[in-house]
Amino acid sequence: MKTGNRYDSLKCDILMDCAAVPATDTWTLTDNAGETVTVCCGMTSSGHYVYGYIVYWANGRTSSAQPSSDRGVFRTLRDARLHAIGFFNIYLEYFLPSTQADIKAAEATLLQSKLFN
């Protein structure tokens, strides 16, 4: 298992302890017969982004966390999404191969979108 999130540098260098915020944006990375991975993002009162996630594992279990500053605070929605993908990459070996491929494809899509914007 990898340690550390390669996108930690995207975190804002501010101290913020906000309670969970409502998810205003959801992005489903994969929704196949075996697993579903969704990133849920919300905006804090200061205008920064935070994220949470919902994972329905192939073994029937569920992992979830509401959007909050626990995982970091980000300037843009894209930064929050990339950090979420970095979080999933740490645990990539626990996902089905098809889900692993979908997570990598989602990461590539976000990284390439920066080139054209």
Residue frames as a rotation matrix with the C-alpha (Angstrom) as fourth column:
MET 1
0.584 0.812 0.000 0.00
0.812 -0.584 0.000 0.00
0.000 0.000 -1.000 0.00
LYS 2
-0.205 -0.602 0.772 1.28
0.541 -0.727 -0.423 3.46
0.816 0.330 0.474 -0.90
THR 3
0.066 0.212 -0.975 1.59
0.937 -0.350 -0.012 6.10
-0.344 -0.912 -0.222 1.77
GLY 4
-0.522 -0.239 -0.819 0.88
0.169 -0.970 0.176 9.77
-0.836 -0.047 0.547 1.31
ASN 5
0.559 0.765 0.322 -1.26
0.597 -0.102 -0.796 11.63
-0.576 0.637 -0.513 -1.16
ARG 6
-0.354 -0.787 0.505 0.62
0.918 -0.192 0.346 12.95
-0.176 0.586 0.791 -4.18
TYR 7
-0.084 0.414 0.907 -1.78
0.539 -0.746 0.391 15.91
0.838 0.521 -0.160 -4.31
ASP 8
0.264 0.139 -0.954 -1.19
0.954 -0.181 0.238 17.17
-0.140 -0.974 -0.180 -0.77
SER 9
-0.754 -0.631 -0.181 0.45
0.589 -0.772 0.239 20.27
-0.291 0.073 0.954 -2.26
LEU 10
-0.527 0.638 0.562 -3.00
0.358 -0.433 0.827 21.38
0.771 0.637 0.000 -3.50
LYS 11
0.219 0.608 -0.763 -4.24
0.961 -0.001 0.275 21.93
0.166 -0.794 -0.585 0.05
CYS 12
0.456 -0.010 0.890 -4.67
-0.015 -1.000 -0.004 25.53
0.890 -0.012 -0.456 1.16
ASP 13
-0.480 -0.720 -0.501 -2.33
0.584 0.164 -0.795 26.48
0.654 -0.675 0.341 3.94
ILE 14
-0.343 0.458 0.820 -5.03
-0.647 -0.749 0.147 27.67
0.681 -0.479 0.553 6.30
LEU 15
-0.990 0.108 -0.091 -6.39
0.139 0.643 -0.753 26.34
-0.023 -0.758 -0.652 9.54
MET 16
-0.384 0.923 0.001 -10.06
-0.830 -0.345 0.437 25.61
0.404 0.167 0.899 9.27
ASP 17
-0.979 0.186 0.080 -12.22
0.119 0.851 -0.512 23.40
-0.163 -0.492 -0.855 11.38
CYS 18
-0.466 0.864 -0.188 -15.56
-0.879 -0.430 0.205 23.29
0.096 0.261 0.961 9.66
ALA 19
-0.196 0.537 0.821 -18.31
-0.297 0.765 -0.571 20.84
-0.935 -0.356 0.009 10.32
ALA 20
-0.602 0.051 0.797 -19.54
0.659 0.596 0.460 18.75
-0.451 0.802 -0.392 7.45
VAL 21
-0.529 0.421 -0.737 -21.05
-0.538 -0.838 -0.092 20.84
-0.656 0.348 0.670 4.67
PRO 22
0.515 0.772 0.373 -23.75
-0.128 0.499 -0.857 19.80
-0.848 0.394 0.356 2.21
ALA 23
-0.502 -0.631 0.591 -22.48
0.488 0.357 0.796 18.19
-0.714 0.689 0.129 -0.97
THR 24
0.279 0.571 -0.772 -23.18
-0.352 -0.687 -0.635 20.58
-0.893 0.449 0.009 -3.83
ASP 25
0.235 -0.283 -0.930 -21.30
-0.958 0.096 -0.271 18.57
0.166 0.954 -0.249 -6.44
THR 26
0.381 -0.148 0.913 -21.04
-0.291 0.918 0.270 14.81
-0.878 -0.368 0.307 -6.92
TRP 27
0.135 -0.439 -0.888 -18.79
-0.983 0.057 -0.177 13.03
0.128 0.897 -0.424 -9.38
THR 28
0.755 0.163 0.635 -19.13
-0.286 0.953 0.095 9.29
-0.590 -0.254 0.767 -9.91
LEU 29
-0.164 -0.928 -0.334 -15.76
-0.874 -0.021 0.486 7.88
-0.458 0.372 -0.807 -10.94
THR 30
-0.866 -0.067 -0.495 -17.05
-0.324 0.829 0.455 4.38
0.380 0.555 -0.740 -11.56
ASP 31
-0.144 0.874 0.464 -20.42
-0.839 0.141 -0.525 2.72
-0.524 -0.465 0.713 -11.40
ASN 32
-0.486 -0.063 -0.871 -20.07
-0.649 0.694 0.312 -0.86
0.586 0.717 -0.379 -12.50
ALA 33
0.416 0.741 -0.527 -21.73
-0.225 0.645 0.730 -4.04
0.881 -0.186 0.435 -11.34
GLY 34
0.104 -0.466 -0.879 -19.10
0.727 0.638 -0.253 -4.58
0.678 -0.613 0.405 -8.66
GLU 35
-0.309 -0.341 -0.888 -18.22
0.880 -0.455 -0.132 -1.22
-0.359 -0.822 0.441 -7.15
THR 36
0.561 0.425 0.711 -19.30
0.610 -0.793 -0.008 2.41
0.560 0.438 -0.703 -7.14
VAL 37
-0.319 -0.702 -0.637 -16.98
0.913 -0.409 -0.007 5.28
-0.255 -0.583 0.771 -6.24
THR 38
0.481 0.540 0.691 -18.36
0.648 -0.749 0.134 8.82
0.590 0.384 -0.710 -5.87
VAL 39
-0.712 -0.647 -0.274 -16.60
0.692 -0.577 -0.434 12.03
0.123 -0.498 0.858 -4.81
CYS 40
0.478 0.878 0.040 -18.88
0.816 -0.460 0.349 14.53
0.325 -0.134 -0.936 -3.06
CYS 41
-0.663 -0.743 0.096 -17.67
0.678 -0.650 -0.343 18.14
0.318 -0.162 0.934 -2.85
GLY 42
0.565 0.801 -0.195 -19.04
0.814 -0.504 0.288 21.12
0.133 -0.322 -0.937 -0.99
MET 43
-0.136 -0.569 0.811 -18.13
0.328 -0.798 -0.505 24.76
0.935 0.198 0.296 -0.46
THR 44
-0.325 -0.061 -0.944 -17.33
0.945 -0.058 -0.321 26.24
-0.035 -0.996 0.077 2.93
SER 45
0.699 0.630 -0.339 -18.58
0.646 -0.759 -0.079 29.63
-0.307 -0.164 -0.938 4.07
SER 46
0.162 -0.734 -0.660 -15.17
-0.078 -0.676 0.733 31.08
-0.984 -0.067 -0.167 3.15
GLY 47
0.677 0.202 -0.708 -15.53
-0.681 -0.194 -0.706 29.93
-0.280 0.960 0.006 -0.47
HIS 48
-0.509 -0.855 -0.102 -13.08
-0.853 0.484 0.198 27.02
-0.120 0.188 -0.975 -0.28
TYR 49
0.345 0.601 -0.721 -13.85
-0.700 0.676 0.229 23.47
0.626 0.425 0.654 -1.36
VAL 50
-0.430 -0.374 0.822 -13.86
-0.783 0.607 -0.133 20.32
-0.449 -0.701 -0.554 0.74
TYR 51
-0.177 0.374 -0.910 -14.65
-0.733 0.567 0.376 16.75
0.657 0.734 0.174 -0.26
GLY 52
-0.063 0.200 0.978 -16.10
-0.710 0.679 -0.185 13.52
-0.701 -0.706 0.099 0.99
TYR 53
-0.667 -0.188 -0.721 -16.71
-0.683 0.542 0.490 10.19
0.299 0.819 -0.490 -0.68
ILE 54
0.365 0.706 0.607 -18.99
-0.741 0.615 -0.269 7.21
-0.564 -0.352 0.747 -0.94
VAL 55
-0.579 -0.544 -0.607 -17.60
-0.780 0.587 0.217 3.80
0.238 0.599 -0.765 -1.89
TYR 56
0.610 0.688 0.393 -19.80
-0.713 0.693 -0.106 0.76
-0.345 -0.216 0.913 -2.38
TRP 57
-0.433 -0.897 0.086 -17.32
-0.814 0.431 0.390 -2.12
-0.388 0.099 -0.917 -2.33
ALA 58
-0.293 0.246 -0.924 -17.68
-0.670 0.637 0.382 -5.37
0.682 0.731 -0.022 -4.26
ASN 59
-0.829 -0.085 -0.553 -17.92
0.252 0.826 -0.505 -7.30
0.499 -0.558 -0.663 -0.98
GLY 60
0.092 0.989 -0.114 -21.11
0.695 0.018 0.718 -5.44
0.713 -0.146 -0.686 -0.03
ARG 61
-0.033 -0.169 -0.985 -19.54
0.918 -0.395 0.037 -3.03
-0.395 -0.903 0.168 2.45
THR 62
0.644 0.261 0.719 -19.75
0.533 -0.827 -0.178 0.75
0.548 0.498 -0.672 2.30
SER 63
-0.315 -0.703 -0.638 -17.20
0.906 -0.422 0.018 3.44
-0.282 -0.572 0.770 3.16
SER 64
0.326 0.449 0.832 -18.25
0.679 -0.723 0.124 7.07
0.657 0.525 -0.541 3.31
ALA 65
-0.428 -0.387 -0.816 -17.31
0.808 -0.569 -0.154 10.47
-0.404 -0.726 0.556 4.67
GLN 66
0.704 0.709 0.039 -19.22
0.673 -0.650 -0.354 13.73
-0.225 0.275 -0.935 4.40
PRO 67
0.200 -0.628 0.752 -17.49
0.546 -0.566 -0.618 16.74
0.814 0.534 0.229 2.82
SER 68
0.972 0.024 -0.235 -15.49
0.215 -0.504 0.837 18.44
-0.098 -0.863 -0.495 5.57
SER 69
0.620 -0.782 0.073 -12.10
-0.699 -0.592 -0.401 20.01
0.357 0.197 -0.913 6.24
ASP 70
0.709 -0.327 0.625 -10.82
-0.291 0.671 0.682 16.73
-0.642 -0.665 0.381 7.74
ARG 71
0.473 -0.501 0.725 -9.12
0.761 0.647 -0.049 15.83
-0.445 0.575 0.687 4.45
GLY 72
-0.666 -0.745 -0.022 -8.07
0.658 -0.602 0.452 19.38
-0.350 0.286 0.892 3.56
VAL 73
0.450 0.699 -0.556 -9.37
0.278 -0.701 -0.657 22.65
-0.849 0.141 -0.509 2.18
PHE 74
-0.373 -0.566 0.735 -8.89
0.820 0.168 0.547 23.53
-0.433 0.807 0.402 -1.50
ARG 75
-0.682 0.032 -0.731 -9.08
-0.171 -0.978 0.117 26.62
-0.711 0.205 0.673 -3.70
THR 76
-0.410 0.502 -0.762 -10.88
-0.907 -0.139 0.397 24.96
0.093 0.854 0.512 -6.60
LEU 77
0.615 0.709 0.347 -13.25
-0.687 0.697 -0.207 22.09
-0.388 -0.111 0.915 -7.21
ARG 78
0.686 -0.433 -0.584 -10.63
-0.312 0.551 -0.774 20.51
0.657 0.714 0.243 -9.47
ASP 79
-0.374 -0.881 0.290 -8.05
-0.647 0.024 -0.762 20.57
0.664 -0.473 -0.579 -6.66
ALA 80
-0.123 0.419 0.900 -10.49
-0.903 0.329 -0.277 18.90
-0.412 -0.846 0.338 -4.26
ARG 81
0.867 0.478 -0.140 -11.29
-0.486 0.749 -0.450 16.22
-0.110 0.458 0.882 -6.82
LEU 82
0.324 -0.829 -0.455 -7.61
-0.378 0.328 -0.866 15.55
0.867 0.453 -0.207 -7.54
HIS 83
-0.522 -0.505 0.687 -6.88
-0.819 0.071 -0.570 15.18
0.239 -0.860 -0.450 -3.84
ALA 84
0.352 0.728 0.588 -9.78
-0.781 0.575 -0.244 12.73
-0.516 -0.373 0.771 -3.55
ILE 85
0.874 -0.087 -0.478 -8.32
-0.300 0.677 -0.672 10.69
0.382 0.731 0.566 -6.40
GLY 86
-0.169 -0.984 0.060 -4.93
-0.568 0.048 -0.822 10.79
0.805 -0.173 -0.567 -4.67
PHE 87
-0.237 0.205 0.949 -6.66
-0.926 0.246 -0.285 9.44
-0.292 -0.947 0.132 -1.56
PHE 88
0.799 0.583 0.150 -8.18
-0.497 0.779 -0.382 6.59
-0.339 0.231 0.912 -3.58
ASN 89
0.517 -0.682 -0.517 -4.79
-0.442 0.305 -0.844 5.88
0.733 0.665 -0.144 -5.18
ILE 90
-0.357 -0.629 0.690 -3.39
-0.921 0.116 -0.371 5.11
0.153 -0.768 -0.621 -1.73
TYR 91
-0.240 0.396 0.886 -5.89
-0.475 0.749 -0.463 2.25
-0.847 -0.532 0.008 -1.45
LEU 92
-0.020 0.256 -0.967 -5.95
-0.999 -0.038 0.010 1.33
-0.034 0.966 0.256 -5.15
GLU 93
-0.811 -0.412 -0.416 -4.98
-0.458 0.889 0.011 -2.30
0.365 0.199 -0.909 -4.57
TYR 94
-0.795 0.550 0.257 -8.22
0.034 0.462 -0.886 -2.89
-0.606 -0.696 -0.386 -2.65
PHE 95
0.062 0.832 -0.551 -10.43
-0.715 -0.349 -0.606 -1.98
-0.696 0.432 0.573 -5.62
LEU 96
0.555 0.206 0.806 -11.48
0.381 0.798 -0.466 -4.27
-0.740 0.566 0.364 -8.45
PRO 97
-0.484 -0.812 0.326 -9.25
0.661 -0.095 0.744 -4.02
-0.573 0.576 0.583 -11.56
SER 98
-0.103 0.513 0.852 -12.02
0.881 -0.350 0.317 -2.28
0.461 0.784 -0.416 -13.52
THR 99
0.884 0.398 -0.247 -12.44
0.468 -0.730 0.498 0.28
0.018 -0.555 -0.831 -10.73
GLN 100
0.137 -0.923 -0.360 -8.68
0.495 -0.251 0.832 0.84
-0.858 -0.292 0.422 -10.62
ALA 101
-0.559 -0.322 0.764 -8.73
0.827 -0.148 0.543 1.61
-0.062 0.935 0.349 -14.34
ASP 102
0.368 0.791 0.489 -11.66
0.751 -0.563 0.346 4.00
0.549 0.240 -0.801 -13.92
ILE 103
0.772 -0.162 -0.615 -9.89
0.420 -0.597 0.683 5.88
-0.478 -0.786 -0.393 -11.10
LYS 104
-0.310 -0.951 0.005 -6.75
0.553 -0.177 0.814 6.24
-0.773 0.255 0.581 -13.23
ALA 105
-0.371 0.258 0.892 -8.85
0.875 -0.226 0.429 7.43
0.312 0.939 -0.142 -16.20
ALA 106
0.742 0.668 -0.055 -10.62
0.632 -0.670 0.389 10.00
0.223 -0.324 -0.920 -14.02
GLU 107
0.382 -0.703 -0.600 -7.24
0.405 -0.456 0.793 11.27
-0.831 -0.546 0.110 -12.81
ALA 108
-0.587 -0.626 0.514 -5.96
0.711 -0.094 0.697 11.58
-0.388 0.775 0.500 -16.38
THR 109
0.113 0.733 0.671 -9.11
0.875 -0.393 0.283 13.48
0.471 0.555 -0.685 -17.38
LEU 110
0.878 0.216 -0.428 -8.64
0.434 -0.737 0.518 16.02
-0.204 -0.640 -0.740 -14.58
LEU 111
0.030 -0.955 -0.294 -4.94
0.399 -0.258 0.880 16.46
-0.917 -0.143 0.373 -15.30
GLN 112
-0.591 -0.231 0.773 -5.54
0.801 -0.054 0.597 16.93
-0.097 0.971 0.217 -19.03
SER 113
0.478 0.845 0.241 -8.40
0.856 -0.510 0.089 19.38
0.198 0.163 -0.966 -18.50
LYS 114
0.506 -0.378 -0.775 -5.87
0.327 -0.748 0.578 21.83
-0.798 -0.546 -0.254 -17.01
LEU 115
-0.544 -0.789 0.285 -3.96
0.539 -0.068 0.840 21.83
-0.643 0.610 0.463 -20.30
PHE 116
-0.566 0.387 0.728 -6.93
0.742 -0.146 0.654 23.05
0.359 0.911 -0.204 -22.30
ASN 117
0.563 0.790 -0.244 -8.48
0.815 -0.480 0.326 25.59
0.140 -0.382 -0.913 -19.89
